[in-house]
Amino acid sequence: MEQKQVITNNINEQLVLDKYLIFLWKCEKKEYVGGQVVYTFSRDDSIPQIEEVRKLEKEYGEYKIGSMLPTFIFPALAMVLLTVLLILYIIQKENFNIILWFCSLGIPAILCIVASAIFMILRSMTVKKISTEKPIKDAEYKKKISELVK
């Protein structure tokens, strides 16, 4: 009996479960540890075609959705930088050096917003790719496994 423990997060939980069930793994245990999900899988390694199944499993690859955290942190950081810029402008209205403060606070704030947008675009592209590609790939590999195990 072959056993494997997989640690994932709530976002990728279903992706991990789907993958391992396709390749003849059985979910023995599911635990929540902190913000992570820990799966314990087992598989009968006495079937004659186990090496082909392992090869197909490796060939299948892995799907993973990235965290949303950067898309929240970067705008918050931009708001803090812009707030500090505004406060400095209000406090130092007479001696305010716009070029100095805009370069030191305004440009990093703009870069944070751009970084957040880039992360959001990349994440949405990943989710779209998974939602279109994964069902087709799952069906293909389920068929290959069922033909092997007959």
C-alpha positions, 0 to 999 in steps of 0.5 A, a space after each residue: 500500500 502506497 501512502 502520500 500526504 499532501 498539504 494545500 490551501 482552501 483555494 486549491 483543495 478541490 484541484 488536489 482532490 480531483 487529481 489524486 482521485 483520477 490516479 487511483 488514490 483514495 482519500 484516507 484522511 482530511 485535516 485542517 491545520 492552521 490555514 492549510 488542508 492536509 490530505 492523506 491518500 493511499 493507493 494499492 501498488 500491487 496492481 500490475 499497471 502501477 508504473 504506467 499509472 505513476 507515469 501518467 500521474 507525473 505527465 498530468 502535472 499540477 494545477 495551482 491557483 495563486 493567492 489573492 493576498 498581493 491584490 489586497 496588500 498593494 492597494 493598501 500600501 498605495 493608500 498609505 503612501 498617498 495618505 502620507 503624501 497628502 498629510 505632508 502636503 497639508 503640513 508643509 504647504 509653504 515649503 512643499 517640494 512636490 518633485 521630491 515627495 512625488 518621486 519618493 511617495 507618489 511613484 511607489 504608490 502608482 507602482 503598487 497599483 500597477 503591481 496589484 493589477 498585474 497580479 489580478 490579471 495573471 490570477 484571472 488568466 490562470 483561473 480561466 485556463 484551469 476552468 477551460 483546460 482541466 475538465 478536458 484533461 481530466 476526462 482524457 486521463 480518466 479514460 487512459 486510467 480506465 483502459 489501463 486497469 481493465 
